[in-house]
Amino acid sequence: MYRVLIVDDEPIICEGLRRSVRWSAFNCEVAGTAANGMEGLEKVRELKPDILISDISMNNMDGLAMVAAVKSERPDMEVTLLTGYRNFEYAQRAIKLGVTRFLLKPSRMDEIEEAITAMTDNLRSIGNMGAQIIDNLWNMQLDADRYLYETFIRNRPGPENEGALPEGYRAEGRIRDSEANHYVLRSALVYILEHYTEKLSLGDVAEHCYVSSWHLSKLLNQYTGRGFFEIINMIRIDRAKELLGDSGARVQEVSDAVGFLDVAHFSRIFKNYVGCSPKEYRMRGGAGS
């Protein structure tokens, strides 16, 4: 039977759906319920449901971020969203992320049953549906988006970099290409760019994106060809090059400004990426070797 998870911060909604729907008629069973988005994500990872029915207006999480997270980690899971607000643009984005149905509250029983029928039909046909990317998430009018896309997506290393993927990744195969993956990827890269001067970890970024560290590591490697520390170091070094060329700051000050705790470590990383030391880079007027 297909396992169903219901997420809503109103207990009466969860209990109502659990009791009023003839789940067995759809070859389904309710595996669990959750009262908020974070608990919902935990239950998704614990229960591994086939179907998620969730409210999107929970206080502690953006609904689209939650959808992107669960669809990125579990692309075959079917999702129906419930909302008390009519928002066509939001519904469009949710559908692009892989949501099967977007229902307004209060929903009629025939609407709910139609959604369940659509989701179970999709589950039965898995394997015959090709994934297609609709990559409309990057806004090239924004300097940050343009920099991140050009640096890490368009100019990713070639297949020879695949050997650098973490142990166990190749054995599991490449994760399915989807808009949900791109949504999480962009969220992660933007967050790194906004916080690169801090003591940032892969876990910090994964928590921001509502996915596991292991899954985010696979996303970064597949779509950028680089690991987390390489990405953050590239951003730091690019910013350091700007500071060395445009300001009179000392190397120690530049090192501190871009998030390195040790100037000697900064100099080693800088030389690895640029081909010369920070002092040499400045003496050459901003031209690396």
N, C-alpha and C positions, 0 to 999 in steps of 0.2 A: 504493500500500500504506500501511497505517497504521503510523506510526512509534512505537516503544516505547522508553521509558527505564526502566531497572531501577536502584533505589537501595537499597543494603544495605551495612552496614559489615563484613559477612563476605564476602570475595571468593568463597568457595565457593558461596554462595547466588546471587550475581550470575551466575557462570559456569554454575552448574547450571541456572538458569532459561533462560539464553541457549541452552544446548546441548540441553536435554531437551524443551523445548516445540516442537511442529511449527508454528512461526510462520507459514510460508507457507500452511498449511491454513486459517489465520484471516485471510489477506490482510494479514499483519503482518510487520514486520522490526524487529530490535533496532537502534535508532539509536545507543545508547550506554549506558554504566553509570556509576554514581557511588558513592563509598565513604562519603559522609556527606550530611547535609541541606543544608549550604551549597553543596557541590559539586553536589548535585542541583538546587538552585535555579538555579545558573549554567548547568547543562546544559539545564534546561527553557527558559531564555531563549535559549540558543544553538541548540539542536536543534529547538525547537518541536514536541515529540512530541504525538501524539494520545492516547497511553496512558501512564500512570505506574504502575509497580508498585514499592511502597516499603515498607521496614521503618519502624516508628514509634518504635523504641527507641534512636535514635542519640544519642550523648553531647552533641553541640553544638547541638541544636535540639529544641524541643518539637514533637512530631509533629503536633498539631492546628494549631499556628501555621503549620507548613509547608504543610499541606493548605489552610488558609484562604488563604495567600499564592498558591499556584499556581492554586487555583480562582477566586480573585479576578481574577488577571491573565489566566488562560486558562479561562474558564467552561465551554468545550466539551470540555476535556480530561477523559478518563475516568481514574479513580483506583481502584486496589485497594491496600489496606494489609495488610501482614503483621505479625504480632506473636506473641511467645512468651508473652504474658500474657492471661488471660481477664478482660476488664474490660467488663462490659455497658454501663455508663454512658459509658465512653470510646467504645465502638463506636457508641452512639446519637448522640453528638455528632458523630462523624466522618461518619456517614451524613447527618445534617442539613446538614453542610458540603458535601455533594455526592459523597461517596465511594460507589462502586458496590458494592464488596465489601470485607469485613473478615474476613481469613482467619487462623486460628491456625496457628503453626508447630509441627511440620512439617506442611505442607499436602500433601494427596494430589494426584496429577496430575489426577484428575477434577475436584477442586475448583478447581484453577488453570485448567483448560480451560473450566470453566463460567463462571468470572469473566471470562476473555478473550472468550468468546461473548457474555456480557451487555454488556461494554464495546463490542465492535464492533457489536452490534445497536443500542446507544444512539447510536453515532456515525453510523450509517446513517439514524437517524430524527431527527437534529438539524434543527431548523427547524419541527418539528411539536410541540415540547414547550414549553409556557409556563413561565416562571419564576414562582415563588411564594415570597414572603418568609415565613419563620417567625421572627419577630423576638422571640426569647426570651432574648437575651443581656444585656439591661439589667436589673440588680437594683435596683429602686426603693427597697429598704430601705437601700441604701448612699447616703450623702450625695453622694459623688463621682459615682456613676452618675446619680443624680437630677438633679444640677446640670448635668452634661454633656448629658444627654438633653433636659432642658427648654430649655437655652440654645441648643444647636446643632442638634438634630434636630427637636423639636416646633415650635420657634419660628424655623425657618430662614426667610430672606427669600423673597419670592414670585418668580415667573418673571421679573420685571423684572431680577433680579440675574444672570440667565443671560448677559447681555452682558459680565459681568466675567470670564467663563471665559477661560483662557489661549488664545492663538492656536493653532489646530489642533485644539482639543478638539471644537468643534461639527462640524467636518468628519468626524471619526471616529465621531460619534454617541454617544449616551449608553451607558454601560456597563450590562451586564445586572444587574438587581436579583437579589441572592442572599444567602443567609445567610453565605457566605464573605466577601462584601463588608462585611456588617455586623460580622462578627468582626474583620476588619482595621480597619474604621473605629473600633470601640470601643477596640481595642488602641492605636490611634494617639492618640485623644483622651485616654485614661487616661494614656498616657505623657507627653503634653504637659502635662497637669494635674500630674503628679508631678515634672516637670522644668522648669516654666515659669520658674523663677528663674535657670536656667542660660543660657549662650549656646547656644541650641538652634537647629538648622537642620532644614529639611525632610528633608535627607538622613539626619540622625541618626534621625529618627522612622521614615523608610522602612526604614532598616537594621534597626531594632528589630522592625518588622513583617514583614521579609523580602520586601518588595515594592520596585519601583523608585520613585524620587522622582516620576517623571512619572505613574505609575499612582496613587500616593497622592494627588497633587495633584488628579487627576480624581475620585477617591473623595470627597475633602473638599469639592470644589466641587459635586459632584452631590448629596451627602447633607446637607450643611450650608448650601450656598449661599454659602460663604465660603472665602477662601484661607487658607493656613497662617499668615501673619503677622497676619491679622485675628483668627484664632482665638486665637493666643497673646497678642495684645494685649488681647483681650476678657477673657481669664482674668486677666491681670495687672491690668487696671483694676478688675475686680470685686473682686479681693483688696485692691487699694489703697483702694477705697471702704470696705471693712471696717476696714482699719487706720486710716484717717483718722477713722472714726466711733468706733472702740473704744479707741484708744490715744492717747497724747500724743506720739507720734513726730513728728519734724519731717518736712517734705515731702521733704527730701533722704534721710532715713532710710527713708521709705516707698518712694521711688523705688529705692533700693538693694535693699530687701527683696523687691520684686516683680520684680527682674531687669533694670531699666533701668540703662544705664551713664552716662546723661547726664540730669540732673534737668530741664534745659530741654526735652529731647525728651520726657521723661515728662509734663511739664506740657502740652505741645502735644497729645500723644496723649490724655491724660486729658480735655482740653477738647473734643476732637473727638468723644469717645464720650459724655461726660456733659453737656456744654453749659456747663460753668463750670470754672474753675481748681481745683486741689486745695485751695488756701487758701479760696476762696469756698465750696467744697463743705463744708469743715469749719466755716466760720462759719455756714452755713445749717443746721448740725446734721445733715448727712448727706443733705440733699435737693437733688438737682440741679435745674437749670432745665428 
